[in-house]
Amino acid sequence: MSRVVIGIDVGGTKTRMRLLDLAGGEVAGDRTMPSTGWQTRSLPGAAAWLAERVAALPQPGDEVVRVVAGAHGCETSEQCHLLERELEAALGLPVTVVNDAELLVPAAGMTAGIGLIAGTGSVAVGRHRETGGHMSAGGWGWVLGDDGSGSALVRDAARAVLARADDGAPLEPLGQALLRSYGVPGLPELAAAMSWDGGVETWSEHAPAVFAAAAGGSVLARDVIRRGGAALAGLVQCLARRGAETGAVVAAGGVIVAQPALLAAFEKELGARLPGVTTTLLRTPPVAGAVELARRTAGRS
């Protein structure tokens, strides 16, 4: 019989599960699937959704000693604990549930720090340096917040372009880039497309246009990126003020990983606000963090 642990990263788009053999330290199973149907409005429903998929991963003879799930949509310690209980009942196994952003720090091989996601949305999470309690900043959604994310960068770029038009200024490279990206002839059509053609769910896919405009010399685009990086640094600063362990920041997410200009803007502002705090760009999949947490927990028990 093999003693194994299971790590899970439930993201908004896809879910990845990985099984680790504790004796040999080898990955014995790895599956990726769409997160279609995942939601945390009903925690019993979420547990049933996850249990059905987890049950297919172990092989005959495997003894699962710990399951750790990083769950998109579990925003508070209370939510995580409730989902833990539901999932333990469904699986009959010991389970730990954390917010999916909490997988970043262990995935980078660290024991403490702040995880920062800047992809379609943005959020920073950490643990209090004394109590160990979960802490988060941001993550309020693409309309109300998520500053520094792909969605917010496109939103702020469009606002800057429209404000310039209100002042009677001619279209500059950022405006032209957005029109090309959306395939529309003018600003009224751009506003309509952003408001009604798929809405905010589609904004992030147009973020490359903002970075292309900045690379092409658009001062307006560069300012949007600078402010996005500053907003991300502000999330980390919020957690630091509230007592989070800030020895390091681990950043992940499609936008900050793919766009060096946003990372540079973030690091510059972070250095001004919290001198000495280093940033690591995560290059391994976050599911590795779930596996590492499961391995550590199994070792302690």
GUSE-518591 format. One record per residue (C-alpha): x, z negated, y; residue number from 1. Coordinates in pm, whole numbers. Layout:
N
      px      pz      py  seq
       X       Z       Y  NUM
...
END
This chain:
301
      px      pz      py  seq
       0       0       0    1
     132      95     346    2
      79    -132     645    3
     -18      90     939    4
    -143      62    1296    5
    -361     307    1487    6
    -322     394    1855    7
    -593     579    2045    8
    -603     742    2388    9
    -962     823    2485   10
    -938    1040    2795   11
   -1208    1204    2998   12
   -1135    1545    2842   13
    -967    1482    2508   14
    -902    1200    2263   15
    -580    1158    2069   16
    -526     925    1773   17
    -198     841    1606   18
    -122     641    1291   19
     214     464    1253   20
     366     339     927   21
     510      -2    1018   22
     764     -10     736   23
     934     319     815   24
     838     346    1182   25
     717     701    1120   26
     406     872    1256   27
     190     929     950   28
    -109    1088    1120   29
    -190    1252    1454   30
    -520    1404    1562   31
    -650    1544    1891   32
   -1015    1619    1955   33
   -1250    1676    2250   34
   -1397    1367    2414   35
   -1738    1533    2414   36
   -2002    1264    2383   37
   -1775     978    2492   38
   -1931     739    2741   39
   -1919     366    2814   40
   -2268     315    2954   41
   -2370     200    2606   42
   -2085       6    2447   43
   -2246       0    2100   44
   -2278     379    2128   45
   -1916     409    2242   46
   -1801     195    1950   47
   -1998     405    1702   48
   -1852     727    1850   49
   -1499     593    1819   50
   -1541     427    1478   51
   -1662     752    1324   52
   -1343     929    1433   53
   -1103     645    1354   54
   -1234     611    1000   55
   -1110     960     912   56
    -746     888    1006   57
    -611     637     744   58
    -522     762     397   59
    -612     593      68   60
    -379     297      22   61
    -326     238     395   62
    -379    -116     520   63
    -472     -94     889   64
    -351    -415    1051   65
    -430    -334    1417   66
    -613     -74    1623   67
    -540     -35    1996   68
    -754     193    2209   69
    -695     296    2568   70
   -1048     380    2679   71
   -1143     595    2975   72
   -1437     430    3150   73
   -1351      71    3054   74
   -1270     -49    3404   75
   -1285    -428    3370   76
   -1152    -690    3129   77
   -1510    -782    3041   78
   -1594    -422    2945   79
   -1280    -400    2733   80
   -1354    -727    2552   81
   -1715    -624    2483   82
   -1605    -288    2342   83
   -1342    -469    2132   84
   -1613    -682    1968   85
   -1839    -382    1906   86
   -1554    -180    1758   87
   -1431    -468    1540   88
   -1783    -501    1400   89
   -1807    -129    1335   90
   -1462     -94    1172   91
   -1406    -437    1019   92
   -1056    -432    1166   93
    -871    -621    1445   94
    -901    -420    1766   95
    -759    -434    2118   96
    -913    -227    2397   97
    -751    -159    2735   98
    -811      89    3014   99
    -650     423    2928  100
    -416     400    3229  101
    -264      85    3076  102
    -104     300    2808  103
     147     452    3050  104
     387     158    3082  105
     429      96    2706  106
     444     472    2646  107
     752     474    2870  108
     907     198    2658  109
     854     -74    2920  110
     692    -414    2884  111
     567    -457    3242  112
     491    -245    3546  113
     219     -40    3710  114
      64     270    3559  115
     -38     539    3807  116
    -253     839    3717  117
    -285    1134    3955  118
    -468    1413    3781  119
    -828    1519    3834  120
    -878    1164    3964  121
    -642     883    4058  122
    -607     516    3971  123
    -337     248    3948  124
    -348     -36    3696  125
    -130    -335    3622  126
    -119    -698    3510  127
     -95   -1009    3724  128
     257   -1148    3708  129
     135   -1502    3637  130
    -204   -1483    3467  131
    -156   -1153    3286  132
    -503   -1045    3395  133
    -594    -678    3425  134
    -585    -535    3779  135
    -677    -192    3915  136
    -696      -6    4245  137
    -864     326    4312  138
   -1048     525    4051  139
   -1372     528    4249  140
   -1457     892    4178  141
   -1395    1226    4340  142
   -1652    1191    4618  143
   -1588     832    4730  144
   -1216     807    4664  145
    -949     919    4416  146
    -718     998    4709  147
    -402    1177    4601  148
    -572    1335    4299  149
    -620    1708    4251  150
    -984    1683    4350  151
    -909    1484    4666  152
    -623    1712    4770  153
    -855    2014    4759  154
   -1127    1818    4939  155
    -886    1708    5213  156
    -737    2056    5241  157
   -1081    2207    5293  158
   -1166    1944    5554  159
    -845    2020    5742  160
    -913    2394    5734  161
   -1273    2351    5852  162
   -1172    2109    6129  163
    -918    2365    6251  164
   -1192    2631    6253  165
   -1417    2400    6455  166
   -1140    2383    6714  167
   -1141    2762    6735  168
    -794    2800    6578  169
    -723    3102    6359  170
    -702    3077    5983  171
    -355    2968    5868  172
    -194    2993    5520  173
    -378    2694    5369  174
    -716    2839    5459  175
    -615    3178    5326  176
    -494    3019    5001  177
    -824    2838    4949  178
   -1024    3155    5014  179
    -816    3343    4756  180
    -842    3062    4503  181
   -1220    3047    4532  182
   -1257    3424    4561  183
   -1470    3408    4875  184
   -1444    3609    5201  185
   -1484    3333    5459  186
   -1520    2965    5538  187
   -1901    2948    5513  188
   -1874    3086    5162  189
   -1593    2842    5083  190
   -1805    2546    5191  191
   -2097    2674    4985  192
   -1883    2733    4677  193
   -1730    2386    4694  194
   -2068    2223    4749  195
   -2282    2408    4497  196
   -2080    2623    4253  197
   -1989    2354    4001  198
   -1934    2090    4268  199
   -1655    1835    4267  200
   -1600    1872    3893  201
   -1420    2201    3963  202
   -1218    2107    4272  203
    -903    1994    4094  204
    -840    2333    3934  205
    -782    2474    4283  206
    -509    2221    4370  207
    -226    2472    4296  208
    -346    2670    4599  209
    -265    2374    4825  210
      87    2344    4687  211
     141    2720    4705  212
      40    2717    5072  213
     281    2431    5140  214
     562    2620    4968  215
     472    2921    5183  216
     521    2725    5503  217
     178    2581    5580  218
     223    2270    5795  219
    -141    2183    5729  220
     -91    2190    5350  221
     227    1984    5374  222
      41    1720    5573  223
    -237    1708    5312  224
      22    1653    5037  225
     206    1392    5243  226
    -115    1197    5297  227
    -202    1228    4928  228
     134    1082    4828  229
      89     801    5081  230
    -255     723    4937  231
    -108     691    4588  232
     165     461    4719  233
    -109     260    4885  234
    -274     197    4548  235
      50      51    4412  236
      93    -156    4728  237
    -259    -295    4688  238
    -176    -422    4341  239
     155    -567    4461  240
     -23    -761    4736  241
    -265    -901    4478  242
      17   -1028    4256  243
      80    -748    4009  244
     411    -713    3828  245
     582    -428    4015  246
     919    -395    3844  247
     852     -26    3788  248
     584     240    3829  249
     508     487    3551  250
     329     797    3681  251
     128    1046    3478  252
    -151    1297    3523  253
    -161    1673    3545  254
    -112    1702    3920  255
     176    1461    3983  256
     357    1583    3670  257
     320    1952    3757  258
     375    1929    4133  259
     714    1791    4245  260
     601    1796    4609  261
     336    1531    4540  262
     580    1318    4342  263
     835    1341    4623  264
     574    1242    4884  265
     467     947    4671  266
     822     825    4607  267
     918     853    4974  268
     618     646    5084  269
     658     397    4799  270
    1020     342    4897  271
     914     263    5253  272
     642      20    5142  273
     806    -140    4838  274
    1183     -92    4854  275
    1355    -108    4518  276
    1052     -21    4306  277
    1146     271    4082  278
     919     548    3955  279
     932     700    3606  280
     744    1023    3537  281
     590     993    3192  282
     699    1276    2962  283
     553    1139    2637  284
     181    1142    2548  285
      -3     823    2650  286
    -118     772    2290  287
     241     660    2225  288
     163     362    2447  289
    -136     268    2234  290
      78     287    1921  291
     347      73    2083  292
      95    -193    2188  293
     -46    -194    1835  294
     304    -228    1687  295
     389    -519    1919  296
      62    -697    1843  297
     105    -650    1470  298
     458    -788    1495  299
     339   -1102    1674  300
      65   -1162    1421  301
END
